[in-house]
Amino acid sequence: MTLIAGIDSSTQSCKVEVRNLDTGDLVREGRAPHPPGTIVDPNVWWDALLTAVDRAGGLDDVAALSVSGQQHTPIFLDRDGDVVCDSPLWNDTGSYPQVSALNEPFPWPSSTTGSRGA
């Protein structure tokens, strides 16, 4: 039996499903929550991935892997690849005043920022 796995890292949790390639049947799965909030330390996402993979029985016997993740969430790294600060999720509105100020001189849609704010 050939196994394939899918990993989804969303804003709320990391989920791993291992399926039979021929039938699509779920063989095993694992999940791990992400912390609440709209600004998060990206290292907790890595920890959640490792936990979810472990709870799914590992990936050693998996032939192929597909990964999906959060869009619009920057992770700021230094030149050594280390995280330098927490990451704002897509639903964080803390920069609304700055986005609004950047867009103020321009009609919608803004060619400068591509965003109008919340």
Biopython code that builds the backbone (N, CA, C, O; Angstrom):
import numpy as np
from Bio.PDB.StructureBuilder import StructureBuilder

atoms = [
    (1, "MET", "N", (0.849, -1.174, 0.000)),
    (1, "MET", "CA", (0.000, 0.000, 0.000)),
    (1, "MET", "C", (0.894, 1.236, 0.000)),
    (1, "MET", "O", (1.771, 1.379, 0.852)),
    (2, "THR", "N", (0.665, 2.120, -0.957)),
    (2, "THR", "CA", (1.408, 3.373, -1.033)),
    (2, "THR", "C", (0.670, 4.430, -0.234)),
    (2, "THR", "O", (-0.531, 4.633, -0.408)),
    (3, "LEU", "N", (1.412, 5.109, 0.656)),
    (3, "LEU", "CA", (0.820, 6.148, 1.493)),
    (3, "LEU", "C", (1.243, 7.526, 1.019)),
    (3, "LEU", "O", (2.374, 7.733, 0.579)),
    (4, "ILE", "N", (0.317, 8.454, 1.116)),
    (4, "ILE", "CA", (0.587, 9.857, 0.837)),
    (4, "ILE", "C", (0.113, 10.663, 2.040)),
    (4, "ILE", "O", (-0.726, 10.196, 2.811)),
    (5, "ALA", "N", (0.643, 11.863, 2.200)),
    (5, "ALA", "CA", (0.262, 12.674, 3.359)),
    (5, "ALA", "C", (-0.019, 14.104, 2.924)),
    (5, "ALA", "O", (0.577, 14.630, 1.984)),
    (6, "GLY", "N", (-0.943, 14.702, 3.641)),
    (6, "GLY", "CA", (-1.245, 16.113, 3.470)),
    (6, "GLY", "C", (-1.064, 16.812, 4.796)),
    (6, "GLY", "O", (-1.471, 16.309, 5.843)),
    (7, "ILE", "N", (-0.442, 17.992, 4.740)),
    (7, "ILE", "CA", (-0.233, 18.811, 5.931)),
    (7, "ILE", "C", (-0.876, 20.163, 5.679)),
    (7, "ILE", "O", (-0.660, 20.785, 4.640)),
    (8, "ASP", "N", (-1.671, 20.609, 6.648)),
    (8, "ASP", "CA", (-2.283, 21.938, 6.565)),
    (8, "ASP", "C", (-1.930, 22.702, 7.824)),
    (8, "ASP", "O", (-2.297, 22.302, 8.929)),
    (9, "SER", "N", (-1.218, 23.799, 7.655)),
    (9, "SER", "CA", (-0.890, 24.669, 8.778)),
    (9, "SER", "C", (-1.737, 25.928, 8.629)),
    (9, "SER", "O", (-1.438, 26.797, 7.810)),
    (10, "SER", "N", (-2.788, 26.016, 9.425)),
    (10, "SER", "CA", (-3.690, 27.160, 9.337)),
    (10, "SER", "C", (-3.442, 28.104, 10.507)),
    (10, "SER", "O", (-2.491, 27.914, 11.265)),
    (11, "THR", "N", (-4.274, 29.101, 10.658)),
    (11, "THR", "CA", (-4.099, 30.025, 11.777)),
    (11, "THR", "C", (-4.454, 29.371, 13.105)),
    (11, "THR", "O", (-3.987, 29.827, 14.149)),
    (12, "GLN", "N", (-5.274, 28.307, 13.099)),
    (12, "GLN", "CA", (-5.736, 27.716, 14.347)),
    (12, "GLN", "C", (-5.037, 26.421, 14.732)),
    (12, "GLN", "O", (-4.953, 26.095, 15.916)),
    (13, "SER", "N", (-4.531, 25.673, 13.748)),
    (13, "SER", "CA", (-3.911, 24.394, 14.081)),
    (13, "SER", "C", (-3.094, 23.860, 12.915)),
    (13, "SER", "O", (-3.127, 24.398, 11.808)),
    (14, "CYS", "N", (-2.363, 22.789, 13.190)),
    (14, "CYS", "CA", (-1.666, 22.041, 12.155)),
    (14, "CYS", "C", (-2.305, 20.669, 12.096)),
    (14, "CYS", "O", (-2.487, 20.010, 13.120)),
    (15, "LYS", "N", (-2.645, 20.244, 10.884)),
    (15, "LYS", "CA", (-3.308, 18.957, 10.690)),
    (15, "LYS", "C", (-2.511, 18.117, 9.705)),
    (15, "LYS", "O", (-2.030, 18.625, 8.692)),
    (16, "VAL", "N", (-2.373, 16.834, 10.003)),
    (16, "VAL", "CA", (-1.679, 15.890, 9.132)),
    (16, "VAL", "C", (-2.614, 14.720, 8.870)),
    (16, "VAL", "O", (-3.152, 14.125, 9.804)),
    (17, "GLU", "N", (-2.805, 14.393, 7.604)),
    (17, "GLU", "CA", (-3.572, 13.207, 7.235)),
    (17, "GLU", "C", (-2.698, 12.313, 6.365)),
    (17, "GLU", "O", (-2.052, 12.780, 5.427)),
    (18, "VAL", "N", (-2.684, 11.035, 6.683)),
    (18, "VAL", "CA", (-1.986, 10.039, 5.875)),
    (18, "VAL", "C", (-3.066, 9.168, 5.242)),
    (18, "VAL", "O", (-3.928, 8.621, 5.929)),
    (19, "ARG", "N", (-3.001, 9.052, 3.912)),
    (19, "ARG", "CA", (-4.036, 8.328, 3.165)),
    (19, "ARG", "C", (-3.432, 7.266, 2.256)),
    (19, "ARG", "O", (-2.266, 7.338, 1.869)),
    (20, "ASN", "N", (-4.258, 6.280, 1.929)),
    (20, "ASN", "CA", (-3.916, 5.247, 0.965)),
    (20, "ASN", "C", (-4.034, 5.869, -0.427)),
    (20, "ASN", "O", (-5.098, 6.367, -0.795)),
    (21, "LEU", "N", (-2.963, 5.843, -1.192)),
    (21, "LEU", "CA", (-2.958, 6.455, -2.519)),
    (21, "LEU", "C", (-4.009, 5.844, -3.435)),
    (21, "LEU", "O", (-4.667, 6.566, -4.185)),
    (22, "ASP", "N", (-4.178, 4.531, -3.388)),
    (22, "ASP", "CA", (-5.086, 3.855, -4.316)),
    (22, "ASP", "C", (-6.555, 4.086, -4.004)),
    (22, "ASP", "O", (-7.370, 4.217, -4.918)),
    (23, "THR", "N", (-6.903, 4.137, -2.724)),
    (23, "THR", "CA", (-8.320, 4.249, -2.341)),
    (23, "THR", "C", (-8.714, 5.621, -1.812)),
    (23, "THR", "O", (-9.892, 5.978, -1.817)),
    (24, "GLY", "N", (-7.734, 6.386, -1.358)),
    (24, "GLY", "CA", (-8.028, 7.667, -0.731)),
    (24, "GLY", "C", (-8.461, 7.546, 0.713)),
    (24, "GLY", "O", (-8.735, 8.556, 1.362)),
    (25, "ASP", "N", (-8.528, 6.323, 1.231)),
    (25, "ASP", "CA", (-8.963, 6.098, 2.609)),
    (25, "ASP", "C", (-7.974, 6.705, 3.597)),
    (25, "ASP", "O", (-6.760, 6.649, 3.399)),
    (26, "LEU", "N", (-8.514, 7.285, 4.659)),
    (26, "LEU", "CA", (-7.697, 7.818, 5.739)),
    (26, "LEU", "C", (-7.088, 6.667, 6.509)),
    (26, "LEU", "O", (-7.801, 5.782, 6.981)),
    (27, "VAL", "N", (-5.766, 6.675, 6.639)),
    (27, "VAL", "CA", (-5.055, 5.629, 7.361)),
    (27, "VAL", "C", (-4.792, 6.073, 8.800)),
    (27, "VAL", "O", (-4.979, 5.303, 9.743)),
    (28, "ARG", "N", (-4.356, 7.325, 8.956)),
    (28, "ARG", "CA", (-4.106, 7.878, 10.287)),
    (28, "ARG", "C", (-4.021, 9.400, 10.175)),
    (28, "ARG", "O", (-3.878, 9.950, 9.083)),
    (29, "GLU", "N", (-4.110, 10.064, 11.317)),
    (29, "GLU", "CA", (-4.056, 11.526, 11.314)),
    (29, "GLU", "C", (-3.518, 12.040, 12.633)),
    (29, "GLU", "O", (-3.488, 11.322, 13.632)),
    (30, "GLY", "N", (-3.095, 13.290, 12.623)),
    (30, "GLY", "CA", (-2.632, 13.948, 13.833)),
    (30, "GLY", "C", (-2.914, 15.430, 13.750)),
    (30, "GLY", "O", (-2.935, 16.016, 12.668)),
    (31, "ARG", "N", (-3.129, 16.027, 14.904)),
    (31, "ARG", "CA", (-3.423, 17.461, 14.965)),
    (31, "ARG", "C", (-2.707, 18.075, 16.158)),
    (31, "ARG", "O", (-2.411, 17.398, 17.143)),
    (32, "ALA", "N", (-2.433, 19.375, 16.051)),
    (32, "ALA", "CA", (-1.870, 20.125, 17.165)),
    (32, "ALA", "C", (-2.337, 21.567, 17.034)),
    (32, "ALA", "O", (-2.272, 22.137, 15.945)),
    (33, "PRO", "N", (-2.805, 22.166, 18.122)),
    (33, "PRO", "CA", (-3.330, 23.533, 18.052)),
    (33, "PRO", "C", (-2.222, 24.573, 17.941)),
    (33, "PRO", "O", (-1.084, 24.348, 18.352)),
    (34, "HIS", "N", (-2.586, 25.704, 17.379)),
    (34, "HIS", "CA", (-1.742, 26.892, 17.401)),
    (34, "HIS", "C", (-2.279, 27.807, 18.490)),
    (34, "HIS", "O", (-3.454, 27.712, 18.845)),
    (35, "PRO", "N", (-1.453, 28.683, 19.024)),
    (35, "PRO", "CA", (-1.930, 29.573, 20.089)),
    (35, "PRO", "C", (-2.924, 30.607, 19.541)),
    (35, "PRO", "O", (-2.898, 30.942, 18.357)),
    (36, "PRO", "N", (-3.788, 31.098, 20.413)),
    (36, "PRO", "CA", (-4.710, 32.154, 19.982)),
    (36, "PRO", "C", (-3.954, 33.464, 19.773)),
    (36, "PRO", "O", (-2.808, 33.605, 20.200)),
    (37, "GLY", "N", (-4.589, 34.393, 19.130)),
    (37, "GLY", "CA", (-3.989, 35.709, 18.926)),
    (37, "GLY", "C", (-3.746, 35.989, 17.467)),
    (37, "GLY", "O", (-3.845, 35.095, 16.626)),
    (38, "THR", "N", (-3.425, 37.237, 17.165)),
    (38, "THR", "CA", (-3.188, 37.634, 15.781)),
    (38, "THR", "C", (-1.728, 37.974, 15.505)),
    (38, "THR", "O", (-1.362, 38.273, 14.368)),
    (39, "ILE", "N", (-0.897, 37.929, 16.536)),
    (39, "ILE", "CA", (0.550, 38.089, 16.367)),
    (39, "ILE", "C", (1.201, 36.952, 17.145)),
    (39, "ILE", "O", (1.056, 36.859, 18.364)),
    (40, "VAL", "N", (1.926, 36.081, 16.425)),
    (40, "VAL", "CA", (2.358, 34.809, 16.994)),
    (40, "VAL", "C", (3.833, 34.551, 16.693)),
    (40, "VAL", "O", (4.343, 34.934, 15.641)),
    (41, "ASP", "N", (4.502, 33.899, 17.630)),
    (41, "ASP", "CA", (5.874, 33.445, 17.417)),
    (41, "ASP", "C", (5.846, 32.293, 16.406)),
    (41, "ASP", "O", (5.253, 31.254, 16.698)),
    (42, "PRO", "N", (6.466, 32.440, 15.230)),
    (42, "PRO", "CA", (6.431, 31.378, 14.218)),
    (42, "PRO", "C", (7.023, 30.050, 14.671)),
    (42, "PRO", "O", (6.703, 29.007, 14.100)),
    (43, "ASN", "N", (7.868, 30.073, 15.674)),
    (43, "ASN", "CA", (8.452, 28.822, 16.162)),
    (43, "ASN", "C", (7.384, 27.873, 16.708)),
    (43, "ASN", "O", (7.573, 26.657, 16.681)),
    (44, "VAL", "N", (6.270, 28.408, 17.200)),
    (44, "VAL", "CA", (5.214, 27.525, 17.712)),
    (44, "VAL", "C", (4.550, 26.762, 16.573)),
    (44, "VAL", "O", (4.015, 25.676, 16.794)),
    (45, "TRP", "N", (4.572, 27.309, 15.360)),
    (45, "TRP", "CA", (4.016, 26.584, 14.212)),
    (45, "TRP", "C", (4.882, 25.374, 13.889)),
    (45, "TRP", "O", (4.363, 24.310, 13.552)),
    (46, "TRP", "N", (6.187, 25.528, 13.988)),
    (46, "TRP", "CA", (7.092, 24.403, 13.756)),
    (46, "TRP", "C", (6.861, 23.321, 14.810)),
    (46, "TRP", "O", (6.787, 22.135, 14.488)),
    (47, "ASP", "N", (6.749, 23.742, 16.072)),
    (47, "ASP", "CA", (6.490, 22.790, 17.155)),
    (47, "ASP", "C", (5.172, 22.057, 16.926)),
    (47, "ASP", "O", (5.087, 20.849, 17.147)),
    (48, "ALA", "N", (4.142, 22.783, 16.483)),
    (48, "ALA", "CA", (2.839, 22.156, 16.210)),
    (48, "ALA", "C", (2.952, 21.156, 15.058)),
    (48, "ALA", "O", (2.333, 20.093, 15.095)),
    (49, "LEU", "N", (3.741, 21.495, 14.039)),
    (49, "LEU", "CA", (3.950, 20.565, 12.927)),
    (49, "LEU", "C", (4.580, 19.272, 13.432)),
    (49, "LEU", "O", (4.109, 18.181, 13.108)),
    (50, "LEU", "N", (5.637, 19.389, 14.221)),
    (50, "LEU", "CA", (6.310, 18.197, 14.735)),
    (50, "LEU", "C", (5.368, 17.349, 15.595)),
    (50, "LEU", "O", (5.390, 16.120, 15.528)),
    (51, "THR", "N", (4.547, 18.018, 16.398)),
    (51, "THR", "CA", (3.583, 17.303, 17.240)),
    (51, "THR", "C", (2.536, 16.598, 16.390)),
    (51, "THR", "O", (2.221, 15.433, 16.631)),
    (52, "ALA", "N", (1.992, 17.300, 15.391)),
    (52, "ALA", "CA", (0.966, 16.705, 14.525)),
    (52, "ALA", "C", (1.524, 15.524, 13.740)),
    (52, "ALA", "O", (0.851, 14.504, 13.589)),
    (53, "VAL", "N", (2.752, 15.657, 13.240)),
    (53, "VAL", "CA", (3.387, 14.544, 12.513)),
    (53, "VAL", "C", (3.564, 13.356, 13.450)),
    (53, "VAL", "O", (3.291, 12.218, 13.067)),
    (54, "ASP", "N", (4.014, 13.608, 14.664)),
    (54, "ASP", "CA", (4.195, 12.525, 15.636)),
    (54, "ASP", "C", (2.853, 11.848, 15.940)),
    (54, "ASP", "O", (2.769, 10.621, 15.988)),
    (55, "ARG", "N", (1.820, 12.646, 16.144)),
    (55, "ARG", "CA", (0.492, 12.091, 16.445)),
    (55, "ARG", "C", (-0.085, 11.318, 15.255)),
    (55, "ARG", "O", (-0.940, 10.449, 15.430)),
    (56, "ALA", "N", (0.384, 11.635, 14.051)),
    (56, "ALA", "CA", (-0.061, 10.916, 12.851)),
    (56, "ALA", "C", (0.784, 9.671, 12.595)),
    (56, "ALA", "O", (0.600, 8.995, 11.582)),
    (57, "GLY", "N", (1.696, 9.368, 13.493)),
    (57, "GLY", "CA", (2.503, 8.160, 13.336)),
    (57, "GLY", "C", (3.745, 8.351, 12.500)),
    (57, "GLY", "O", (4.360, 7.373, 12.073)),
    (58, "GLY", "N", (4.130, 9.600, 12.255)),
    (58, "GLY", "CA", (5.339, 9.872, 11.488)),
    (58, "GLY", "C", (5.109, 9.834, 9.989)),
    (58, "GLY", "O", (4.015, 9.533, 9.512)),
    (59, "LEU", "N", (6.174, 10.149, 9.257)),
    (59, "LEU", "CA", (6.091, 10.209, 7.795)),
    (59, "LEU", "C", (7.113, 9.304, 7.109)),
    (59, "LEU", "O", (7.284, 9.381, 5.893)),
    (60, "ASP", "N", (7.788, 8.457, 7.864)),
    (60, "ASP", "CA", (8.845, 7.613, 7.296)),
    (60, "ASP", "C", (8.342, 6.687, 6.189)),
    (60, "ASP", "O", (9.092, 6.365, 5.268)),
    (61, "ASP", "N", (7.097, 6.263, 6.268)),
    (61, "ASP", "CA", (6.562, 5.331, 5.285)),
    (61, "ASP", "C", (5.702, 6.015, 4.216)),
    (61, "ASP", "O", (4.982, 5.350, 3.471)),
    (62, "VAL", "N", (5.781, 7.331, 4.149)),
    (62, "VAL", "CA", (4.977, 8.113, 3.205)),
    (62, "VAL", "C", (5.779, 8.356, 1.927)),
    (62, "VAL", "O", (6.939, 8.765, 1.978)),
    (63, "ALA", "N", (5.144, 8.099, 0.780)),
    (63, "ALA", "CA", (5.823, 8.233, -0.508)),
    (63, "ALA", "C", (5.781, 9.652, -1.061)),
    (63, "ALA", "O", (6.679, 10.055, -1.800)),
    (64, "ALA", "N", (4.742, 10.418, -0.708)),
    (64, "ALA", "CA", (4.604, 11.782, -1.235)),
    (64, "ALA", "C", (3.916, 12.642, -0.192)),
    (64, "ALA", "O", (3.157, 12.157, 0.647)),
    (65, "LEU", "N", (4.203, 13.936, -0.270)),
    (65, "LEU", "CA", (3.721, 14.875, 0.736)),
    (65, "LEU", "C", (3.228, 16.141, 0.061)),
    (65, "LEU", "O", (3.864, 16.650, -0.862)),
    (66, "SER", "N", (2.094, 16.648, 0.521)),
    (66, "SER", "CA", (1.576, 17.929, 0.060)),
    (66, "SER", "C", (1.396, 18.824, 1.273)),
    (66, "SER", "O", (0.895, 18.386, 2.308)),
    (67, "VAL", "N", (1.807, 20.081, 1.142)),
    (67, "VAL", "CA", (1.741, 21.014, 2.268)),
    (67, "VAL", "C", (0.997, 22.273, 1.843)),
    (67, "VAL", "O", (1.249, 22.836, 0.778)),
    (68, "SER", "N", (0.081, 22.697, 2.695)),
    (68, "SER", "CA", (-0.566, 24.000, 2.493)),
    (68, "SER", "C", (-0.385, 24.796, 3.771)),
    (68, "SER", "O", (-0.300, 24.234, 4.863)),
    (69, "GLY", "N", (-0.327, 26.093, 3.623)),
    (69, "GLY", "CA", (-0.096, 26.920, 4.800)),
    (69, "GLY", "C", (-0.800, 28.247, 4.703)),
    (69, "GLY", "O", (-1.523, 28.537, 3.750)),
    (70, "GLN", "N", (-0.567, 29.030, 5.710)),
    (70, "GLN", "CA", (-1.196, 30.333, 5.802)),
    (70, "GLN", "C", (-0.682, 31.255, 4.700)),
    (70, "GLN", "O", (0.508, 31.287, 4.387)),
    (71, "GLN", "N", (-1.592, 31.979, 4.142)),
    (71, "GLN", "CA", (-1.205, 33.022, 3.194)),
    (71, "GLN", "C", (-1.044, 34.332, 3.964)),
    (71, "GLN", "O", (-1.568, 34.474, 5.069)),
    (72, "HIS", "N", (-0.355, 35.243, 3.409)),
    (72, "HIS", "CA", (-0.302, 36.616, 3.906)),
    (72, "HIS", "C", (0.298, 36.746, 5.307)),
    (72, "HIS", "O", (0.078, 37.760, 5.971)),
    (73, "THR", "N", (1.042, 35.754, 5.769)),
    (73, "THR", "CA", (1.662, 35.846, 7.080)),
    (73, "THR", "C", (3.171, 35.877, 6.902)),
    (73, "THR", "O", (3.782, 34.856, 6.586)),
    (74, "PRO", "N", (3.779, 37.047, 7.103)),
    (74, "PRO", "CA", (5.235, 37.122, 6.938)),
    (74, "PRO", "C", (5.958, 36.509, 8.130)),
    (74, "PRO", "O", (5.484, 36.567, 9.265)),
    (75, "ILE", "N", (7.106, 35.926, 7.847)),
    (75, "ILE", "CA", (8.008, 35.466, 8.896)),
    (75, "ILE", "C", (9.320, 36.193, 8.665)),
    (75, "ILE", "O", (9.959, 36.022, 7.627)),
    (76, "PHE", "N", (9.711, 36.992, 9.621)),
    (76, "PHE", "CA", (10.893, 37.834, 9.494)),
    (76, "PHE", "C", (12.118, 37.105, 10.038)),
    (76, "PHE", "O", (12.153, 36.703, 11.201)),
    (77, "LEU", "N", (13.133, 36.942, 9.166)),
    (77, "LEU", "CA", (14.327, 36.181, 9.495)),
    (77, "LEU", "C", (15.570, 37.050, 9.389)),
    (77, "LEU", "O", (15.611, 37.996, 8.602)),
    (78, "ASP", "N", (16.584, 36.726, 10.185)),
    (78, "ASP", "CA", (17.864, 37.396, 10.027)),
    (78, "ASP", "C", (18.692, 36.662, 8.977)),
    (78, "ASP", "O", (18.217, 35.692, 8.387)),
    (79, "ARG", "N", (19.898, 37.103, 8.742)),
    (79, "ARG", "CA", (20.706, 36.499, 7.677)),
    (79, "ARG", "C", (21.075, 35.045, 7.941)),
    (79, "ARG", "O", (21.469, 34.322, 7.026)),
    (80, "ASP", "N", (20.943, 34.614, 9.212)),
    (80, "ASP", "CA", (21.214, 33.221, 9.549)),
    (80, "ASP", "C", (19.960, 32.343, 9.480)),
    (80, "ASP", "O", (20.021, 31.142, 9.744)),
    (81, "GLY", "N", (18.826, 32.953, 9.123)),
    (81, "GLY", "CA", (17.583, 32.205, 9.030)),
    (81, "GLY", "C", (16.843, 32.066, 10.348)),
    (81, "GLY", "O", (15.908, 31.273, 10.451)),
    (82, "ASP", "N", (17.249, 32.826, 11.355)),
    (82, "ASP", "CA", (16.575, 32.781, 12.652)),
    (82, "ASP", "C", (15.447, 33.799, 12.700)),
    (82, "ASP", "O", (15.574, 34.902, 12.167)),
    (83, "VAL", "N", (14.348, 33.430, 13.336)),
    (83, "VAL", "CA", (13.197, 34.327, 13.487)),
    (83, "VAL", "C", (13.603, 35.509, 14.356)),
    (83, "VAL", "O", (14.210, 35.330, 15.411)),
    (84, "VAL", "N", (13.265, 36.729, 13.906)),
    (84, "VAL", "CA", (13.651, 37.927, 14.655)),
    (84, "VAL", "C", (12.506, 38.559, 15.443)),
    (84, "VAL", "O", (12.746, 39.356, 16.350)),
    (85, "CYS", "N", (11.275, 38.214, 15.107)),
    (85, "CYS", "CA", (10.139, 38.760, 15.841)),
    (85, "CYS", "C", (8.896, 37.933, 15.543)),
    (85, "CYS", "O", (8.888, 37.106, 14.632)),
    (86, "ASP", "N", (7.858, 38.165, 16.317)),
    (86, "ASP", "CA", (6.592, 37.487, 16.086)),
    (86, "ASP", "C", (6.001, 37.916, 14.748)),
    (86, "ASP", "O", (6.335, 38.975, 14.215)),
    (87, "SER", "N", (5.123, 37.078, 14.220)),
    (87, "SER", "CA", (4.523, 37.330, 12.903)),
    (87, "SER", "C", (3.057, 37.726, 13.024)),
    (87, "SER", "O", (2.288, 37.064, 13.721)),
    (88, "PRO", "N", (2.664, 38.810, 12.345)),
    (88, "PRO", "CA", (1.249, 39.190, 12.341)),
    (88, "PRO", "C", (0.475, 38.317, 11.356)),
    (88, "PRO", "O", (0.873, 38.178, 10.199)),
    (89, "LEU", "N", (-0.620, 37.735, 11.809)),
    (89, "LEU", "CA", (-1.468, 36.930, 10.945)),
    (89, "LEU", "C", (-2.277, 37.830, 10.012)),
    (89, "LEU", "O", (-2.329, 39.046, 10.195)),
    (90, "TRP", "N", (-2.897, 37.223, 9.025)),
    (90, "TRP", "CA", (-3.686, 37.958, 8.038)),
    (90, "TRP", "C", (-4.805, 38.768, 8.687)),
    (90, "TRP", "O", (-5.213, 39.795, 8.145)),
    (91, "ASN", "N", (-5.305, 38.324, 9.837)),
    (91, "ASN", "CA", (-6.446, 38.985, 10.455)),
    (91, "ASN", "C", (-6.055, 40.024, 11.498)),
    (91, "ASN", "O", (-6.920, 40.539, 12.205)),
    (92, "ASP", "N", (-4.773, 40.340, 11.606)),
    (92, "ASP", "CA", (-4.332, 41.381, 12.528)),
    (92, "ASP", "C", (-4.607, 42.749, 11.905)),
    (92, "ASP", "O", (-4.248, 42.993, 10.753)),
    (93, "THR", "N", (-5.231, 43.622, 12.652)),
    (93, "THR", "CA", (-5.574, 44.956, 12.132)),
    (93, "THR", "C", (-4.718, 46.060, 12.753)),
    (93, "THR", "O", (-5.057, 47.239, 12.652)),
    (94, "GLY", "N", (-3.627, 45.686, 13.387)),
    (94, "GLY", "CA", (-2.783, 46.663, 14.063)),
    (94, "GLY", "C", (-2.168, 47.707, 13.142)),
    (94, "GLY", "O", (-1.837, 48.804, 13.592)),
    (95, "SER", "N", (-2.008, 47.386, 11.855)),
    (95, "SER", "CA", (-1.400, 48.347, 10.925)),
    (95, "SER", "C", (-2.444, 49.147, 10.152)),
    (95, "SER", "O", (-2.103, 49.848, 9.199)),
    (96, "TYR", "N", (-3.705, 49.051, 10.551)),
    (96, "TYR", "CA", (-4.762, 49.767, 9.821)),
    (96, "TYR", "C", (-4.469, 51.264, 9.657)),
    (96, "TYR", "O", (-4.633, 51.787, 8.555)),
    (97, "PRO", "N", (-4.042, 51.974, 10.712)),
    (97, "PRO", "CA", (-3.768, 53.415, 10.527)),
    (97, "PRO", "C", (-2.673, 53.683, 9.478)),
    (97, "PRO", "O", (-2.782, 54.633, 8.701)),
    (98, "GLN", "N", (-1.633, 52.859, 9.455)),
    (98, "GLN", "CA", (-0.556, 53.053, 8.497)),
    (98, "GLN", "C", (-1.023, 52.748, 7.069)),
    (98, "GLN", "O", (-0.686, 53.477, 6.136)),
    (99, "VAL", "N", (-1.794, 51.677, 6.899)),
    (99, "VAL", "CA", (-2.309, 51.328, 5.574)),
    (99, "VAL", "C", (-3.229, 52.433, 5.072)),
    (99, "VAL", "O", (-3.160, 52.826, 3.908)),
    (100, "SER", "N", (-4.077, 52.924, 5.942)),
    (100, "SER", "CA", (-4.992, 54.009, 5.554)),
    (100, "SER", "C", (-4.221, 55.251, 5.139)),
    (100, "SER", "O", (-4.566, 55.896, 4.148)),
    (101, "ALA", "N", (-3.184, 55.590, 5.887)),
    (101, "ALA", "CA", (-2.381, 56.768, 5.560)),
    (101, "ALA", "C", (-1.662, 56.605, 4.227)),
    (101, "ALA", "O", (-1.570, 57.559, 3.455)),
    (102, "LEU", "N", (-1.154, 55.412, 3.950)),
    (102, "LEU", "CA", (-0.489, 55.167, 2.670)),
    (102, "LEU", "C", (-1.459, 55.289, 1.499)),
    (102, "LEU", "O", (-1.080, 55.746, 0.420)),
    (103, "ASN", "N", (-2.700, 54.885, 1.707)),
    (103, "ASN", "CA", (-3.695, 54.902, 0.639)),
    (103, "ASN", "C", (-4.395, 56.253, 0.480)),
    (103, "ASN", "O", (-5.028, 56.499, -0.546)),
    (104, "GLU", "N", (-4.292, 57.111, 1.456)),
    (104, "GLU", "CA", (-5.047, 58.366, 1.468)),
    (104, "GLU", "C", (-4.918, 59.185, 0.186)),
    (104, "GLU", "O", (-5.934, 59.655, -0.327)),
    (105, "PRO", "N", (-3.727, 59.374, -0.346)),
    (105, "PRO", "CA", (-3.617, 60.210, -1.549)),
    (105, "PRO", "C", (-4.066, 59.535, -2.847)),
    (105, "PRO", "O", (-4.117, 60.181, -3.893)),
    (106, "PHE", "N", (-4.389, 58.244, -2.785)),
    (106, "PHE", "CA", (-4.666, 57.501, -4.009)),
    (106, "PHE", "C", (-6.110, 57.014, -4.049)),
    (106, "PHE", "O", (-6.677, 56.651, -3.018)),
    (107, "PRO", "N", (-6.700, 57.007, -5.236)),
    (107, "PRO", "CA", (-8.047, 56.435, -5.349)),
    (107, "PRO", "C", (-7.980, 54.913, -5.256)),
    (107, "PRO", "O", (-6.942, 54.312, -5.537)),
    (108, "TRP", "N", (-9.071, 54.305, -4.868)),
    (108, "TRP", "CA", (-9.138, 52.839, -4.792)),
    (108, "TRP", "C", (-9.304, 52.278, -6.183)),
    (108, "TRP", "O", (-10.049, 52.890, -6.948)),
    (109, "PRO", "N", (-8.695, 51.181, -6.598)),
    (109, "PRO", "CA", (-7.734, 50.440, -5.785)),
    (109, "PRO", "C", (-6.365, 51.114, -5.838)),
    (109, "PRO", "O", (-5.976, 51.688, -6.855)),
    (110, "SER", "N", (-5.670, 51.034, -4.757)),
    (110, "SER", "CA", (-4.378, 51.686, -4.660)),
    (110, "SER", "C", (-3.310, 50.903, -5.410)),
    (110, "SER", "O", (-3.137, 49.707, -5.178)),
    (111, "SER", "N", (-2.609, 51.558, -6.289)),
    (111, "SER", "CA", (-1.509, 50.903, -6.998)),
    (111, "SER", "C", (-0.247, 50.878, -6.131)),
    (111, "SER", "O", (0.721, 50.195, -6.467)),
    (112, "THR", "N", (-0.252, 51.618, -5.017)),
    (112, "THR", "CA", (0.919, 51.665, -4.155)),
    (112, "THR", "C", (0.941, 50.502, -3.180)),
    (112, "THR", "O", (1.940, 49.788, -3.094)),
    (113, "THR", "N", (-0.143, 50.300, -2.443)),
    (113, "THR", "CA", (-0.148, 49.249, -1.424)),
    (113, "THR", "C", (-0.990, 48.049, -1.814)),
    (113, "THR", "O", (-0.793, 46.963, -1.270)),
    (114, "GLY", "N", (-1.927, 48.216, -2.745)),
    (114, "GLY", "CA", (-2.775, 47.111, -3.156)),
    (114, "GLY", "C", (-3.787, 46.734, -2.112)),
    (114, "GLY", "O", (-4.454, 45.707, -2.234)),
    (115, "SER", "N", (-3.914, 47.553, -1.078)),
    (115, "SER", "CA", (-4.835, 47.233, 0.019)),
    (115, "SER", "C", (-5.478, 48.508, 0.524)),
    (115, "SER", "O", (-4.849, 49.565, 0.565)),
    (116, "ARG", "N", (-6.707, 48.399, 0.898)),
    (116, "ARG", "CA", (-7.428, 49.557, 1.410)),
    (116, "ARG", "C", (-7.511, 49.537, 2.915)),
    (116, "ARG", "O", (-7.916, 50.536, 3.510)),
    (117, "GLY", "N", (-7.155, 48.471, 3.544)),
    (117, "GLY", "CA", (-7.279, 48.374, 4.995)),
    (117, "GLY", "C", (-8.600, 47.735, 5.386)),
    (117, "GLY", "O", (-9.387, 47.320, 4.535)),
    (118, "ALA", "N", (-8.825, 47.664, 6.691)),
    (118, "ALA", "CA", (-10.029, 46.970, 7.198)),
    (118, "ALA", "C", (-11.262, 47.838, 7.071)),
    (118, "ALA", "O", (-12.356, 47.416, 7.447)),
]
sb = StructureBuilder()
sb.init_structure("model")
sb.init_model(0)
sb.init_chain("A")
sb.init_seg("    ")
for serial, (resi, resn, name, xyz) in enumerate(atoms, 1):
    if name == "N":
        sb.init_residue(resn, " ", resi, " ")
    sb.init_atom(name, np.array(xyz, "f"), 0.0, 1.0, " ", f" {name:<3s}", serial, name[0])
structure = sb.get_structure()
